[in-house]
Amino acid sequence: MPSLSELPGEIKQNRFCKALQRVGFEINKVGGNGSHFKAIWPRNQKSVTIPFYLPKQTLKYVLKELEEISEVDWNQIKKEL
């Protein structure tokens, strides 16, 4: 898990979701609430909600959830950004 200083200032939701798709997540733009998207890990069908704004603190929380439901970590996602 990266520290806050290792994370970028803010990532746009669309860019982050495209990186998640490249590492194997399915993105459901209708399944979220309002401007939120849902990232689904196909192997176990568990999902994480991706908010529209992704500042450092929110990104760290989302990355922690993504790592819990899949074996994908920040380094793999960062390569695809």
mmCIF file of the C-alpha atoms, coordinates in Angstrom:
data_MODEL
# 
_entry.id   MODEL 
# 
loop_
_atom_site.group_PDB 
_atom_site.id 
_atom_site.type_symbol 
_atom_site.label_atom_id 
_atom_site.label_alt_id 
_atom_site.label_comp_id 
_atom_site.label_asym_id 
_atom_site.label_entity_id 
_atom_site.label_seq_id 
_atom_site.pdbx_PDB_ins_code 
_atom_site.Cartn_x 
_atom_site.Cartn_y 
_atom_site.Cartn_z 
_atom_site.occupancy 
_atom_site.B_iso_or_equiv 
_atom_site.pdbx_formal_charge 
_atom_site.auth_seq_id 
_atom_site.auth_comp_id 
_atom_site.auth_asym_id 
_atom_site.auth_atom_id 
_atom_site.pdbx_PDB_model_num 
ATOM 1  C CA . MET A 1 1  ? 0.000   0.000   0.000   1.00 0.00 ? 1  MET A CA 1 
ATOM 2  C CA . PRO A 1 2  ? 1.565   3.323   -1.044  1.00 0.00 ? 2  PRO A CA 1 
ATOM 3  C CA . SER A 1 3  ? 1.902   6.251   1.316   1.00 0.00 ? 3  SER A CA 1 
ATOM 4  C CA . LEU A 1 4  ? 0.076   9.502   0.589   1.00 0.00 ? 4  LEU A CA 1 
ATOM 5  C CA . SER A 1 5  ? 3.298   11.136  -0.597  1.00 0.00 ? 5  SER A CA 1 
ATOM 6  C CA . GLU A 1 6  ? 3.707   8.468   -3.312  1.00 0.00 ? 6  GLU A CA 1 
ATOM 7  C CA . LEU A 1 7  ? 0.230   9.104   -4.774  1.00 0.00 ? 7  LEU A CA 1 
ATOM 8  C CA . PRO A 1 8  ? -0.481  11.755  -7.422  1.00 0.00 ? 8  PRO A CA 1 
ATOM 9  C CA . GLY A 1 9  ? -2.382  14.892  -6.411  1.00 0.00 ? 9  GLY A CA 1 
ATOM 10 C CA . GLU A 1 10 ? -5.625  14.008  -8.170  1.00 0.00 ? 10 GLU A CA 1 
ATOM 11 C CA . ILE A 1 11 ? -6.500  11.559  -10.937 1.00 0.00 ? 11 ILE A CA 1 
ATOM 12 C CA . LYS A 1 12 ? -9.427  12.024  -13.283 1.00 0.00 ? 12 LYS A CA 1 
ATOM 13 C CA . GLN A 1 13 ? -12.070 9.347   -12.942 1.00 0.00 ? 13 GLN A CA 1 
ATOM 14 C CA . ASN A 1 14 ? -12.069 8.386   -16.633 1.00 0.00 ? 14 ASN A CA 1 
ATOM 15 C CA . ARG A 1 15 ? -8.284  7.973   -16.747 1.00 0.00 ? 15 ARG A CA 1 
ATOM 16 C CA . PHE A 1 16 ? -8.305  5.873   -13.568 1.00 0.00 ? 16 PHE A CA 1 
ATOM 17 C CA . CYS A 1 17 ? -11.133 3.665   -14.859 1.00 0.00 ? 17 CYS A CA 1 
ATOM 18 C CA . LYS A 1 18 ? -9.328  3.065   -18.163 1.00 0.00 ? 18 LYS A CA 1 
ATOM 19 C CA . ALA A 1 19 ? -6.256  1.933   -16.228 1.00 0.00 ? 19 ALA A CA 1 
ATOM 20 C CA . LEU A 1 20 ? -8.447  -0.419  -14.170 1.00 0.00 ? 20 LEU A CA 1 
ATOM 21 C CA . GLN A 1 21 ? -9.897  -1.902  -17.367 1.00 0.00 ? 21 GLN A CA 1 
ATOM 22 C CA . ARG A 1 22 ? -6.383  -2.564  -18.660 1.00 0.00 ? 22 ARG A CA 1 
ATOM 23 C CA . VAL A 1 23 ? -5.514  -4.593  -15.538 1.00 0.00 ? 23 VAL A CA 1 
ATOM 24 C CA . GLY A 1 24 ? -8.709  -6.658  -15.762 1.00 0.00 ? 24 GLY A CA 1 
ATOM 25 C CA . PHE A 1 25 ? -11.575 -4.832  -14.045 1.00 0.00 ? 25 PHE A CA 1 
ATOM 26 C CA . GLU A 1 26 ? -14.952 -4.313  -15.686 1.00 0.00 ? 26 GLU A CA 1 
ATOM 27 C CA . ILE A 1 27 ? -16.302 -0.772  -15.375 1.00 0.00 ? 27 ILE A CA 1 
ATOM 28 C CA . ASN A 1 28 ? -20.048 -0.275  -15.015 1.00 0.00 ? 28 ASN A CA 1 
ATOM 29 C CA . LYS A 1 29 ? -20.910 3.380   -15.614 1.00 0.00 ? 29 LYS A CA 1 
ATOM 30 C CA . VAL A 1 30 ? -24.598 2.810   -14.925 1.00 0.00 ? 30 VAL A CA 1 
ATOM 31 C CA . GLY A 1 31 ? -24.250 0.783   -11.718 1.00 0.00 ? 31 GLY A CA 1 
ATOM 32 C CA . GLY A 1 32 ? -22.819 3.569   -9.606  1.00 0.00 ? 32 GLY A CA 1 
ATOM 33 C CA . ASN A 1 33 ? -24.696 6.283   -7.749  1.00 0.00 ? 33 ASN A CA 1 
ATOM 34 C CA . GLY A 1 34 ? -24.841 9.587   -9.665  1.00 0.00 ? 34 GLY A CA 1 
ATOM 35 C CA . SER A 1 35 ? -21.390 10.396  -11.038 1.00 0.00 ? 35 SER A CA 1 
ATOM 36 C CA . HIS A 1 36 ? -19.813 7.348   -9.394  1.00 0.00 ? 36 HIS A CA 1 
ATOM 37 C CA . PHE A 1 37 ? -18.715 4.304   -11.422 1.00 0.00 ? 37 PHE A CA 1 
ATOM 38 C CA . LYS A 1 38 ? -18.502 0.716   -10.286 1.00 0.00 ? 38 LYS A CA 1 
ATOM 39 C CA . ALA A 1 39 ? -15.325 -1.346  -10.818 1.00 0.00 ? 39 ALA A CA 1 
ATOM 40 C CA . ILE A 1 40 ? -16.121 -5.081  -10.848 1.00 0.00 ? 40 ILE A CA 1 
ATOM 41 C CA . TRP A 1 41 ? -13.490 -7.813  -10.478 1.00 0.00 ? 41 TRP A CA 1 
ATOM 42 C CA . PRO A 1 42 ? -14.776 -10.561 -12.850 1.00 0.00 ? 42 PRO A CA 1 
ATOM 43 C CA . ARG A 1 43 ? -13.317 -13.541 -10.987 1.00 0.00 ? 43 ARG A CA 1 
ATOM 44 C CA . ASN A 1 44 ? -15.424 -13.066 -7.858  1.00 0.00 ? 44 ASN A CA 1 
ATOM 45 C CA . GLN A 1 45 ? -17.931 -10.395 -9.032  1.00 0.00 ? 45 GLN A CA 1 
ATOM 46 C CA . LYS A 1 46 ? -17.059 -8.099  -6.114  1.00 0.00 ? 46 LYS A CA 1 
ATOM 47 C CA . SER A 1 47 ? -17.132 -4.390  -6.800  1.00 0.00 ? 47 SER A CA 1 
ATOM 48 C CA . VAL A 1 48 ? -15.732 -1.080  -5.599  1.00 0.00 ? 48 VAL A CA 1 
ATOM 49 C CA . THR A 1 49 ? -17.352 2.306   -6.170  1.00 0.00 ? 49 THR A CA 1 
ATOM 50 C CA . ILE A 1 50 ? -15.095 4.817   -7.925  1.00 0.00 ? 50 ILE A CA 1 
ATOM 51 C CA . PRO A 1 51 ? -16.063 8.419   -7.062  1.00 0.00 ? 51 PRO A CA 1 
ATOM 52 C CA . PHE A 1 52 ? -15.831 11.285  -9.546  1.00 0.00 ? 52 PHE A CA 1 
ATOM 53 C CA . TYR A 1 53 ? -13.193 13.154  -7.516  1.00 0.00 ? 53 TYR A CA 1 
ATOM 54 C CA . LEU A 1 54 ? -10.092 11.185  -6.550  1.00 0.00 ? 54 LEU A CA 1 
ATOM 55 C CA . PRO A 1 55 ? -7.859  13.250  -4.261  1.00 0.00 ? 55 PRO A CA 1 
ATOM 56 C CA . LYS A 1 56 ? -5.011  11.481  -2.446  1.00 0.00 ? 56 LYS A CA 1 
ATOM 57 C CA . GLN A 1 57 ? -6.990  10.408  0.622   1.00 0.00 ? 57 GLN A CA 1 
ATOM 58 C CA . THR A 1 58 ? -9.874  9.019   -1.427  1.00 0.00 ? 58 THR A CA 1 
ATOM 59 C CA . LEU A 1 59 ? -7.524  7.331   -3.883  1.00 0.00 ? 59 LEU A CA 1 
ATOM 60 C CA . LYS A 1 60 ? -5.693  5.584   -1.045  1.00 0.00 ? 60 LYS A CA 1 
ATOM 61 C CA . TYR A 1 61 ? -8.988  4.233   0.333   1.00 0.00 ? 61 TYR A CA 1 
ATOM 62 C CA . VAL A 1 62 ? -10.132 3.068   -3.138  1.00 0.00 ? 62 VAL A CA 1 
ATOM 63 C CA . LEU A 1 63 ? -6.772  1.364   -3.791  1.00 0.00 ? 63 LEU A CA 1 
ATOM 64 C CA . LYS A 1 64 ? -7.036  -0.475  -0.479  1.00 0.00 ? 64 LYS A CA 1 
ATOM 65 C CA . GLU A 1 65 ? -10.492 -1.784  -1.403  1.00 0.00 ? 65 GLU A CA 1 
ATOM 66 C CA . LEU A 1 66 ? -9.344  -2.773  -4.907  1.00 0.00 ? 66 LEU A CA 1 
ATOM 67 C CA . GLU A 1 67 ? -6.409  -4.703  -3.487  1.00 0.00 ? 67 GLU A CA 1 
ATOM 68 C CA . GLU A 1 68 ? -8.696  -6.539  -1.041  1.00 0.00 ? 68 GLU A CA 1 
ATOM 69 C CA . ILE A 1 69 ? -11.023 -7.870  -3.760  1.00 0.00 ? 69 ILE A CA 1 
ATOM 70 C CA . SER A 1 70 ? -8.297  -8.625  -6.321  1.00 0.00 ? 70 SER A CA 1 
ATOM 71 C CA . GLU A 1 71 ? -4.574  -9.238  -6.495  1.00 0.00 ? 71 GLU A CA 1 
ATOM 72 C CA . VAL A 1 72 ? -4.046  -5.924  -8.313  1.00 0.00 ? 72 VAL A CA 1 
ATOM 73 C CA . ASP A 1 73 ? -1.890  -3.381  -6.476  1.00 0.00 ? 73 ASP A CA 1 
ATOM 74 C CA . TRP A 1 74 ? -0.996  0.279   -7.020  1.00 0.00 ? 74 TRP A CA 1 
ATOM 75 C CA . ASN A 1 75 ? 2.170   -0.490  -9.008  1.00 0.00 ? 75 ASN A CA 1 
ATOM 76 C CA . GLN A 1 76 ? 0.200   -2.428  -11.625 1.00 0.00 ? 76 GLN A CA 1 
ATOM 77 C CA . ILE A 1 77 ? -2.411  0.336   -11.918 1.00 0.00 ? 77 ILE A CA 1 
ATOM 78 C CA . LYS A 1 78 ? 0.251   3.070   -12.037 1.00 0.00 ? 78 LYS A CA 1 
ATOM 79 C CA . LYS A 1 79 ? 1.896   1.402   -15.072 1.00 0.00 ? 79 LYS A CA 1 
ATOM 80 C CA . GLU A 1 80 ? -1.381  1.699   -16.985 1.00 0.00 ? 80 GLU A CA 1 
ATOM 81 C CA . LEU A 1 81 ? -2.089  5.368   -16.175 1.00 0.00 ? 81 LEU A CA 1 
# 
